[in-house]
Amino acid sequence: MMTVAISSCDEDTTTMGNSLTNSVDKFAIVTDTFEVSTRSIISDSVLSRSAHCYLGRIKDPEAGSYITSDYMTQFALLENEATFVFAPKDSLAVVDEQGECLADSCALNVVISSYIGDSLTAMKMTVTELETPVKDNQGYYTSFDIEKQGYLRKDGIRKNKVYAISDLLLSDSVRNMRRSGSYFEYVTIPLNDPYTDKEGKTYNNYGTYLLQNYYKHPEYYKNSFAFAQHLCPGFYFQTTDGLGLMAEIERTQLVVYYSYRMNGATYSQSKAFTATSEVLQTNHFTSNKENKERLASKDDCTYLKTPDGIFTEVTLPIEKIKQGHENDSITSARITFNRMNDLSELSDDLLKDPTYLLMIERDSLYTFFEHRNLPNNINSYLASLVSSQNSYTFNNISGLVNHMYANRNKSENWNKAVLVPVDITTTSSSSSTTTSTVNNEMRVTSVRLVGGSNNRHQPIRISVVYNKNK
């Protein structure tokens, strides 16, 4: 019996499960690689939707062009705070001869979360009040010019402010605390000059204008929309002088300071109206178009540059991939884009590599962001920079290959995808992390990729795995 048991054992497992599988379901795994072509393309502008605003001017050492950023913002006001924005009127401590309440002061605070360039560089901004609020029923691109569109109030607030990121008037301990990231840098623009509203009434400062209208017209404070329509349409922050600094704005605050009495004592109080992602904010970028075109025309590499809008177009050999495999399933299609060294040492300091890339069908380049879409692993994919390998890898774009093949020749760009630097936000739970928003990258970033029609390096290849039916 022992001899029979031993002789019946077989270590060959190649046929294991054959008795359970129908012959028509059997397949073989086949692999192949194909060369991919790429080139740089220019987008005139990108959708200006971001959690941050940007202000400043720097010179791109690769393109030789100046990138200038301005922004517009409105201010948020929640409906559940409409009845207690300011203290009760009869408690205010400072009034004029007519018994009208007066604010102590008012200011705009531009809070800076990060920057590139020289922190000691002197920059100049001009802050201008808007005549009417920018309509919020559409998306705005970075080419949208508030000033040219006639939104600025000609006889309203217009303030010039010279600033630098590092304030040498502060003590060393305070500056060190700011550098540590535990304290945001900020620039203050006082609004304490007499202010005349659109009806011709003059107030001692902008804060008094907001304060008095709160008690006369509480409906103006119902929500952010009412506040923008009736009182404060927003402000435009424009870079008007200076070079060598680009600041990322964490938030912008409109702060009113006033005094009130309680139990026989006088107290100082402030109310901050903050610009958030719930209200309209627009970024406006300008740069030299001729320099962008010169850079994009280079054929020994491709570029990704933001906010300039230079992307990399990828032409996939869809018909070659499917030739002879029309009835086979593609289970994997992997492609890697390798980073090249920057052209100058200045690039390493000023031009950071984008962290995330979106691969999107060429025909969906704009609608993807306009419709607030998320990567679906069919016609849009995300990849991140792997620093140790100096590359971006899309591990499996088989869905895109199949999608393009199914829609072949339906448009001029049917087999083309675009690599776009993006900024993402995520939500986390105890078990997973999910991408919640994907927007165009607004920071100044740049990377050169291996590719182009005159590529001198190893060709870009897509590796394909087929399940070939027997």
Phi, psi and omega in degrees: 000320178296319179298318179296318181296315181294316183291341181275347181284140181222123182277352180283116184253010186295334181258008182299130178089353181298327181289343181261351185247132177293144184300331182286345181266356183284143180216166176237146179271127180232139179240155178199161177231150182220145179281144182241138178257146181221160174202160177275141175229158183249133170254125184301324177197168179233164182295127184272077176229114186204156176284346182234160171248166185224142184215128176145188178210128175226165176254126176284114183291342178274313182276338183074015182250157179265130178254120181243137181234135173231165177209156174240144177215148167258184184230143186271146176213117182280146182295329183282358177249007186299331185270355179219043176295313177239168178294160178305144187300321183288355179261354183291142189267337186243121179225161178268190184294335179269003179084009178279138181291148181234140174275148178290316180193176179207150181202156169257131177247122175260107187265123188255125181266328179199171180200162168235147182112202185264120183291344179266358180295131177278122179241158178230129175243152172241125181253125184232137176287144176276148176284314178223155179290144175292135182297137184256018182263017179207165176269144181246140179265165185292350176275352183291120185254108181302317184293314181293334180278359174079025182274345185278139179279124185286329182248023181258203181293132174214110186237138173257139181219123173265133186211164171218156181294314179267118179267106183289351176282344179278159178290159180300322183295320179291318179296321178295323178295321178294319180296331183289345180092358179276355183213125182285142168289151175207155177242131182253131176244104181295143176237055188255002175284159176305139184237131178249123182280182186290341177272358178094002178277137183252136178242158183290337172199173184292329178297321177295322175304313179292320183295310183294324179290338177295320181277331179278324184225073180299338179293340177291344182253019182297319180197183183297322181296311180297321180298317180288323184289324189251334188237304188230094181293341181127177180227150178249126182252113189239132175283118184243350177194159179102157181207136173117012180213134171230119185254140172265123186268117179290315178194160175239134183237139170253113189245129176250127179251133180210171181239147177216161181251143176206125179056041176080358180246153179255133182236152173264140181222158177220151175232124181252124171263120190249140173280124181231177179291349179281346177245168186285128172226139179231141173256138178237119181243142174229146176203175184277115184294321182296321179293323177297316181296322179296318181292317182291338182281350179296136186251004180260009177190179170230162185238152165231117181224133173231150359275012183301330179085042170256120182242172176249122176269135182243122176259115183268136181280066188301313183295323177293321180297321184270347183298123182082357181232029184300328182257005180265157178264136174265114183264341181206140175215108189247136181218138182237137176245117184269140180277142175255163179293151177292160184282339181214160178295329179297330181298323181298326182274322186266323190251098180280152176288140174296141182281319184237142173240140172256130169259120186224147174306141182302319182289348180252014187302322183262319183294332179304313182281324179297325181268005179056041180286164175239154178304131184245002181059026172240300175236013177207137186218153176248145171218152179241158180290126173260101188298322182295333180254356177057043187204166172244127182237128171260107192288330181204100178251032180300326178298321178293318178300312180295320180296317180293321180295321179292336181246026184299140176064013178278344175210168181296329185253028188299331182251022183244139174235164181232138173267123184232124173294135183225160174247129184240154169238149184231158172239140185241146172233183181294339186246342185201167174238129186239139175286125184254328176218149175226118180234160173301139177291125180261344179291161175281109178226159179199141175208141172261134180246147173299133179151202184093163182291340179244043182297124181261003181251188177301138181299152172284129183233149171251127180262125187242137174244125180252148161260103187267121178293135178279000000 
